[in-house]
Amino acid sequence: MTDLPGTAPTPGAAATGAPVAARRPLFQRASGVLRWESLLLVILALLVVEGTRLSKFFLTGPNFANLISAVMEVAIVALPMTLIIITGEIDLSVESMIGLSGAILGWLWAAGVPVQVGIPIVLVVGALGGLFNGLLVARVGLPSLVVTLGTLALFRGLANVVLGPTAVSNFPAGFTAFGFGNIPGTTIPWTLIVFAILGAVFWLVTHGTWIGRQVFAVGKNKDASRYSGVRVGTLKTALFVLSGLVAALAGVILAARFSSARADNGTGLTLTVVTIVLLGGVDINGGKGTIPGVILAVFTLAVLQSALRIAGLSSEYQEVAVGLLLIVSVTAPYSARQTRSLVDRARRGRHPPAGSVAPGEVVV
């Protein structure tokens, strides 16, 4: 049943109604509210202009391939992380799963197991690691922040047990070419094709299916969703399994791009993944966010890092930039809500209705 304007949602609407953010066009502007994705497009365009000013090689094909390849692992992991954060949870263990998957792949290759056989084994390990997280969070009821902080150390420790301080670097040429090579005759990296396929699937599922509607419903009100028939525990467990599986895939890609499998692969990538998700307009408290926004955030971060490198800034300054982006992506939606509240009070002399400006939208 469709709710009338100005009335409260009918019981079960949280689980069955499509999220408002998912239905709006990318550039929709209504009642003085501008979508966060539109602002990201403006920021991305400004960064491209600045990068072009810094170097005439900025918009060349080789530079495009380099800046895209440098963020593909975190871009892939950011997709399932988006859904997990929308449900009100978080997975801090992804960087260690990246390292563990690479370590297992390297160990298997050194033991004589073909890469074609090793990759499916690694993906299964990633799914099992995600299942472990999911069971502790969704079934036992432990906080995801604490659980995944523990498995962050656990998976990294297992990677060190498997491979130790050594590195495996004699992978076959075809495997490593996939990590840093381009489609023949183009400057499009193979890894971008993987991200494009995954991005399209996540976009469709999140914003066009009942699964996505349940993800948003759980993030908005877990108890109401459960009463509406949503299997909250099963959904969250499945999302953690998906996160572990995709993190393992990212570990395989990272090992191919570096032509080396090490236990410390992926160290520090969780911060970048979370930054991308929040920069994409996903509410850290859950319930709101879009896959298009996260995809735009991926390219925004890639262009920013490339521009900083062209400007001659060291990796330490690039880390500072990522930290500042994380702070801005958290504070900007909050500031937008506060600004809208003050404007409403000044115009109408009363408090605005709750939720009048959602995270991921800015007042203009």
N, C-alpha and C positions, 0 to 999 in steps of 0.2 A: 504494500500500500504506500502511496506517495504522501509525504507529509505536506500539509498546507503551509504557506508562508507565514512565519511568525508563530508557528506552533512547535511544541516539543517533538523530537523524533519519536516515532512509534517504537515499541519494544522490538528488538531484533534488528533495527535499522543499522546499528553499528556494524553488524556482521554482513548485511546484505546490500547496503547502499554503497555506491561507488564513492571513493574519496573525492571531496571537492577539488583538492589540488590536482588530482589525476585527470579530472574532466575539463579543466580550464585550458584554453589554448595557451601556447607558450608565452605570448606577448599580451594576454588579456589584461586590461586595466579597467577597474571599476571602483567607483566611490573613492577615488584618490589612492588606490592601492596598485602598486606595480609589482609584477612577479619578480622574484629574486633572479630567475634565469635570465630575464631581460637585462638586468644590471650586470650579470656575469658576461653577457655578450658584449656589452659596452666596455667592460674592463679588459676583456680579451682583445677587442679591437684596438684599444689604446696601447696595450702591451705589444701588439704586432707593429703598430706605428713606431713605438719607441725602439723596438728591436731593429727595425729597418733603418732607423736613424743612426743607430750605433754601428751597424755593419751592413754593407751592401750584399753580404752573403746570407743574411738572416732568412730571407724568403726563398732561398735556393732549395732544390730537392734534397741534396745530401744533408743539409742542416735540419730539414724537416724530418728526415729519417732518423737522425741522431736524437733529436729532442723527443720524438715519439717513442723510440726504443727505450729511452732512459726511464720512462715512467710506466711501461706496459705492465710490469709485475704488480705495482701498487694499484694501477687502474683496474686490473682484473680482480684483485682481492677486494677493492672498494665496492664492487657490485653486491656480493652477498652481505658485506658489512653494512650496506645501506639498509637492507631489510632487517637485519638484526637490531640496528639502532632504532629503526622505526617502531619495532615492537617494545622498545624500552630497555633493551639489553645491550651488551657490548662484548666483543671478542678481542682480547689483547694478545692472544697466543698466536696470531697468524704469522708473525715474523719468525717465530721459532718453528712452526710447522713448515715454513719455507725452507729453513735450514735443515730440518730433519728429513724432509723429502729429498733434498739435494744430496744429503749425506748417504741416505739409503740407496739412492740411484748410483752414486759413485762407488759405494761398497759393492753393490751387485755387479756393476760393470767390471770392477777390479777382480771380482771373483769369477768372471767369465760369462756372466749372464748378459745376453743381448739387450740393447737399449729398448727394443720393441717389447721385450718381456718385462723389463724393469719398470717402465713407465706405468703400466696398469697396476703393478704391485704397489708402487709409490702412491698412486691415487687411492687405492684401497686403504693404505695406512692413513692418509689424510682424512678420509671419511670416518675411519675408526677413531681418530683423535678428536674429530668434531663430535662424534657420537658420545664420547666420554665427557666432553664439555656439556653437551646438551642434556645428558642424563643427570649430571650433577646440578645443573641450573633448573631444568624444567621438572624433573621428577623428585629430586631430593629437596629442591627449593632453596639452594644456596645462591647468593648474589653472583651474577655473572662477572662483575668486576673482580671479585676475590678468586673465583674459580679459574678464570682465564689468566689472571696474574700468576696463579700457581702453575698452571700448565705452560705458561710462558717459560718458566724455569725448567719444568719437567721435560718438555719437548727439546729444549736446547741441551739439557743434560744428556738426553738419549742420543742426540746428534753427536755429541762429543764421545759418547760410549761407542757408537757405531763406527765413526771415522777417526776420532782422535784429532791430533793436531795436523795430520797429513791432508793433502789435497790430491784429488784425482783429476787429471787434466788431459788424458789421452782419449777423449771421446771421439767417436767417428765423425768425419767431416760433415756428413749430411745432417747430423744432429746439431752440431754447433752452427752450421749455416742457417738453420731455422731460427736460432736465437738472435743473431745479429744481421742476417742477410735480408735482402729485399726480393720481392716478386720480380722474376726476370724481365728486364726491359723497363722497369719502373723504379721509383724511389719509395715505394710503399713497403714497409717492413712486413714480414710474414706475421709477426706478433700482433700487428694492428688488425689483421684479418680475424685472429682469434678474439681480440677484444670486441670487434664489431659484431661478430656472431653472438658472443655472450651478452653484449650490451642490448642487442635487439631482442634476445630471449627474455632478459630480465625486464626490459621495458614493457614487452607484451604481457608477461605474467603479472608484473606489479600493477600496471595501470589498465589492464584489460581482462582480468580473470577474477574468479571468486577467491583464488589464493591471495592475490594482492589486496582485495577488499578485507579479507580476514586479517592480514598483516597490519593494515592500518587500524582496524577495529581493536585489535589486541593492544596496540600502542596507545590508543585513546582511553580505553577502559577495559582492563583485563577481565574483571569480574562480570561486567555486562556482556562481554563477548562470550564468556563461558556459559552464562545463562541463556544466551542466544543460540547455543549449539556449537560454538567453535571449540574444537579440541586444542586448547591453548598449549598444553604440554607437548602434544605431538607436533604442532606447528613449530614451536620454538626448537625442539630437538632436531627437526628436519632442517631448520635454518642453520643450526650449528654444524650439522653434518655437511651441508652444502658449503659452508665457510671453510671447513677443514679440507674438503675435496678441492675447492678452487685454490686454496692456499698451496696445496701440494702441486697443483698444476703450475702455479706461479713459481714454485721452487724448481720445477723441471725447466721452465723457460729461463729462469735466472741462471741455472747451471749451464744451459746451452749458450746464453749470451756471454757469460764470463769464460766459457770453455773450461770451467773448473767447478768441481763440487767440493765444498768445504763445510764444516760444521757450523761456521759462523755466517754463512750466507743469509742475507735478509735482516741482519742486525739493524735495528732502528727504523725499520720500515712501517711499523705499526703507527707511529706518530704521523707519518705522511699519509697513510691510508685514512686515518681518522680525520686529518685535516681536509682531505679531498671530500669526504662525505659531508662534513659540516659546512665546508665552503660551498658545497652544492645545494645548501638550503635545508638539509635534514635537521630536524629538531633533536637536540641531544636528549631531551626528555621523552621522545617517542611520539608517534601519532602523525607526524607530518614529514614530507619530503618527496622528492621525485627523482627518478632515474635520469631524465634529461638534465636536471641540474647537476647531478654528480658527473655525468659525461662532460658537460661544459667545464666543470671544475678541474677535471683531468687535463684538458687542453690548456686551461688557464695556468695551472701549475707548471705544465711542461714548457709553455712559452715564457713564463716568468723565469724559470731556472735557466733556460737557454739565454735569455737576455742578460741575466746576471753573470753567466759565464763569459759572454761576449764583452760585457763591461769590465771583465778582469777581476771580479770578486771571487774570493776563495770559497771553498766548500763550507767553512765556518760561517761566513756571512749568509750563505744560502740556507743554512740551518736556522739562522736567526729569522730569515724571511719566512720560512715555513712555520716557525713558532708564532710569529706575528699574524700570519694568515689564520692560524688556528684560533688565536684570541679574537680576531676580527669576526671570524665566522660564527663564534659563539655570542659575542656581544652585539653584533649588528641587528639580529632579529629582536633581541631584548630592547635595544634602544629604539627600534621602530615601534614596538608596542607602547613604550613609554611616551614617545612623541605623539602617537595617535591619541593616547589617553589625554594628554595635555591639550591637544587641539580640540578634542571633543568637549572637554570641560569648558574651554574658552568659548566655543561656539554655542553650546547648548546649556551650559550651566549645570551639567549633571554628569555622572559617571557613565562612560561608554559601556555598551553591553560586553560581557565577557567573551573573549576570543574574537574581537572585532578586527584585529590584525593578527594573522597567523605567522609563526616563524617561517622564514623563507619568503616573506613579502616586505616591501619597504614602502614608506609613505612618501608620496610626491605631491 
